[in-house]
């Protein structure tokens, strides 16, 4: 998935994979990656599945904050996030962790030795 923008790859990427408004795969064409470009891959539940990221920033939210901030119609998603935190331990895999319990006041946590300890 990320190989095209890695060493020896085609240096092309898809700007979007999913059309949220139409709820289907996006019909976008690959674009050339600039020589000094940086590809940002946003998404939930991405760590621990073998993707080859160079740098990972994890937005950490406590279970209580997730329950407080998640709309009722999306509450069915909450157990998956709790299980992900427990099984994948995304904060421990991250290069940096941002505490996001209060999205209007995020806090960067310095990660020592590549592991979050808080």
N, C-alpha and C positions, 0 to 999 in steps of 0.2 A: 504494500500500500504506500509506504513512504520511500521505497527504493528509487523511483524515478527522480527524486530530488536529492538523492544521496550520491556518493562517489560513483562515477561510471554510469549514472542513470541518464535518462533522456533529457533531464532538466526541464521537464514539463509537469504541471500540476493541474488538478481540477479545482476551480475556484469555489465550487459548491457541489455537494453530492445529493442533497435532498431539498426539494421545493416544499417549504413548510406550508405555504398558502394552498397549494394543490394537493398536498399530502401524497407525493410521488417522487420518484427519482428525478433529479434535475437534468435538463437536457443542455448541459454546458459543454463547451469544447475545451480541451487542454490549453493552458497558457504557458508561455515560456517563463521560467524562473530567472529573475535578474541574477547576474553573477554574484552580487553581495546580498541577495535576497534572504529573507527569513520567512519560513512557513509557520504560521500559527495554526494549531489544530485545537479548536475549542470543543469541549464535549464532556459529558458525564460518564463515569465508569470506564475510562480508557486505560487506566494503569493496571499492570499486572496481567495483561493479555499478550505480551510479547511485542508490542509496537516499539520500533527503534527510534525513540526520541533522543535528541542531543541534550535538551534541557527540559525539565518538567517543573511547572509551577502548579501546585495543588491549592485550590480554594477550599479550605476546610470549614465545614459548618457542623456544629454539634447536632446531635439527634433532636434535642429539644428545640433548637432554633429552626431546624428543617420543619418540624411539626408546626411550629408557630407561623412560619412564613409560607408554607405550601397551601395553595387553594384547596378547598374540600374536594373538588372534582379530580384532583391529582393525588390525593392521599393514598391511593392504591400503590403509588410508586415508592412510598417511604420504606417499606421493609427491604426493598432491593438496595437502597442506599445504606441502610444499617448493615446489611450483610456484606456489601462491598467494603465498607470501612473495617469490618471485622476480619474478613478473609483476605482482601488484597492489601490492606494497610497502606493506602495511597500516600499518606503523609510520610511514611518511612521510605517510600520510593522516590519522593520528590527532591529536587534540588533546592527548592524554596517553597515555603508554605505561607499562605495568606489566610489569616483568620477572618471568616466572613459571616460570623453570627449576626453582625449588624452591617448589612451591605452598604449603608451610608458612611460607615467608619471602619473600613478594612484595616487590618494590622499585619504587617510583614513580620514573620518570625525568621530570625537568622538560623540557618540550619548548619550545624557543626558536623564535619565529617560526613556530609551527605545524608544524614539521618535526622529526622525531626524527633525530638525527645519530649515534647510537651503535650 
